[in-house]
Amino acid sequence: MSWIVTGGAGYIGAHVVHALLASDLEVVVVDDLSTGDARRIPAQVAIEQIDVCDLAAMDTVVARHRPVGVIHLAAHKDVAESVRQPMRYYRDNLDGLRSVLSAVVNNGVGHVLFSSSAAVYGTPDGDTPIPETAQTSPDNAYGRTKLVGEWLLRDTAASHGFRWAALRYFNVAGAAEPGLRDTGLTNLLPRLLLASRRGLPATVYGGDYPTRDGSAVRDYVHVGDVADAHVSAARALVDGVLHADVLNVGRGEGTTVLEMIDAVGRATGRELSYLVEPRRTGDPAHVVAGVDEISARLGWTARYGLDDIVVSAAADSTLATV
Ligand SMILES: NC(=O)c1ccc[n+]([C@@H]2O[C@H](COP(=O)([O-])OP(=O)(O)OC[C@H]3O[C@@H](n4cnc5c(N)ncnc54)[C@H](O)[C@@H]3O)[C@@H](O)[C@H]2O)c1
């Protein structure tokens, strides 16, 4: 039996597809290719090119493939865009999930894995790693769509009886192979690599945070590790080890923006200069995952370190789209 992966042609989704295949699981991709690229998907994998918000189309696809579960990654993910276009984010991210859950319920699918985000935590109280039990208080529309999504999932599962887990990814970066890299410019590392390639200074937003060098601290986790966490979680859902759970996916280690700039210099062999701009609204100082829960429940810990992440993202970065 197969797993349906929505957003499987996207950056993280394609890594999940490759990891599922490598674990001998069957996969069907559902993707409208709005930001995804079908070339990331191996030829043997069926792609259903539909909008997940289309209830009837989603229902038809799930009825046709009768999957063991759905891994739902398809969503908009740009925090700044969500602040400018909140209604689009609420509509698409939540209609997409509602449509997926409706198809799950109509067709008796037993397992759902949902892409959530560290954005659900907002600005943490302290600078210690954030456990899943920490208060959730998202700072922007994007994070709120993820938190409401978790609630929608929880409530629907409680009344319809399927098992679910939400994976709260921290800052996903790197690539398992150049063809799968993040071609968007939403996240820090692709932006730094583009600046490096163009010989321009990088922009650092905020140099006066209460951190070790004044720049913001984030938990960067290799996308290959994130993909492996999905395989472990999918198996744990089927085995009943997970049934209604929220897990952080991170390394449990923080990296400042300036440390990331140094790492880009090491990976490319070219020191990257930078300019410091004022902080952006809603950018917390320090966001690092507490990873005890995922380690205890799934036996998963990140294998790759910071330099592995940056070197893998820098490989063949001349091909990155702009
Ligand atoms: N990249 C990160 O650091 C990060 C961190 C936390 C959470 N996430 C979440 O992970 C998921 C995947 O992110 P990504 O970085 O791979 O983004 P991405 O844009 O590369 O992938 C999203 C995929 O979903 C598809 N898609 C979008 N809307 C769709 C729709 N309505 N119908 C069908 N397909 C649709 C796109 O074509 C694309 O292939 C998202 O839910 C995102 O919120 C990402």
The ligand as a MOL file (V3000), in Angstrom:
LIG
                    3D

  0  0  0     0  0            999 V3000
M  V30 BEGIN CTAB
M  V30 COUNTS 44 48 0 0 0
M  V30 BEGIN ATOM
M  V30 1 N 11.3600 24.9440 4.4540 0
M  V30 2 C 11.2980 25.0420 5.7910 0
M  V30 3 O 12.2830 25.3970 6.4560 0
M  V30 4 C 10.0190 24.6840 6.5150 0
M  V30 5 C 9.9840 24.8190 7.9170 0
M  V30 6 C 8.8230 24.4630 8.5900 0
M  V30 7 C 7.7350 23.9670 7.8900 0
M  V30 8 N 7.7860 23.8530 6.5350 0 CHG=1
M  V30 9 C 6.6100 23.3140 5.8340 0
M  V30 10 O 7.0280 22.2430 5.0020 0
M  V30 11 C 6.1590 22.1450 3.8860 0
M  V30 12 C 6.9770 22.0530 2.6230 0
M  V30 13 O 7.8150 23.1870 2.5250 0
M  V30 14 P 8.9130 23.3260 1.3760 0
M  V30 15 O 10.0080 24.1150 1.9580 0
M  V30 16 O 9.2010 22.0090 0.7760 0 CHG=-1
M  V30 17 O 8.1120 24.2510 0.3450 0
M  V30 18 P 7.9750 24.1240 -1.2470 0
M  V30 19 O 7.2830 25.3810 -1.6990 0
M  V30 20 O 9.2560 23.7650 -1.8730 0
M  V30 21 O 6.9880 22.9020 -1.4070 0
M  V30 22 C 5.5810 23.0080 -1.3340 0
M  V30 23 C 5.0080 22.0740 -2.3810 0
M  V30 24 O 3.5840 22.0830 -2.2750 0
M  V30 25 C 3.0130 22.3240 -3.5530 0
M  V30 26 N 1.7520 23.0270 -3.3270 0
M  V30 27 C 1.5820 24.2280 -2.7220 0
M  V30 28 N 0.2600 24.5230 -2.6660 0
M  V30 29 C -0.4020 23.4870 -3.2470 0
M  V30 30 C -1.7750 23.1960 -3.4730 0
M  V30 31 N -2.7500 24.0450 -3.1090 0
M  V30 32 N -2.0950 22.0370 -4.0710 0
M  V30 33 C -1.1290 21.1490 -4.4440 0
M  V30 34 N 0.1910 21.3670 -4.2400 0
M  V30 35 C 0.5370 22.5200 -3.6450 0
M  V30 36 C 4.0430 23.1500 -4.3080 0
M  V30 37 O 3.9290 23.0540 -5.7120 0
M  V30 38 C 5.3450 22.5350 -3.8060 0
M  V30 39 O 5.7230 21.4100 -4.5840 0
M  V30 40 C 5.2180 23.3420 3.9660 0
M  V30 41 O 4.0080 22.9090 4.5620 0
M  V30 42 C 5.9520 24.2880 4.8810 0
M  V30 43 O 5.0680 25.1440 5.5530 0
M  V30 44 C 8.9000 24.2020 5.8280 0
M  V30 END ATOM
M  V30 BEGIN BOND
M  V30 1 1 1 2
M  V30 2 2 2 3
M  V30 3 1 2 4
M  V30 4 1 4 5
M  V30 5 2 4 44
M  V30 6 2 5 6
M  V30 7 1 6 7
M  V30 8 2 7 8
M  V30 9 1 8 9
M  V30 10 1 8 44
M  V30 11 1 9 10
M  V30 12 1 9 42
M  V30 13 1 10 11
M  V30 14 1 11 12
M  V30 15 1 11 40
M  V30 16 1 12 13
M  V30 17 1 13 14
M  V30 18 2 14 15
M  V30 19 1 14 16
M  V30 20 1 14 17
M  V30 21 1 17 18
M  V30 22 2 18 19
M  V30 23 1 18 20
M  V30 24 1 18 21
M  V30 25 1 21 22
M  V30 26 1 22 23
M  V30 27 1 23 24
M  V30 28 1 23 38
M  V30 29 1 24 25
M  V30 30 1 25 26
M  V30 31 1 25 36
M  V30 32 1 26 27
M  V30 33 1 26 35
M  V30 34 2 27 28
M  V30 35 1 28 29
M  V30 36 1 29 30
M  V30 37 2 29 35
M  V30 38 1 30 31
M  V30 39 2 30 32
M  V30 40 1 32 33
M  V30 41 2 33 34
M  V30 42 1 34 35
M  V30 43 1 36 37
M  V30 44 1 36 38
M  V30 45 1 38 39
M  V30 46 1 40 41
M  V30 47 1 40 42
M  V30 48 1 42 43
M  V30 END BOND
M  V30 END CTAB
M  END
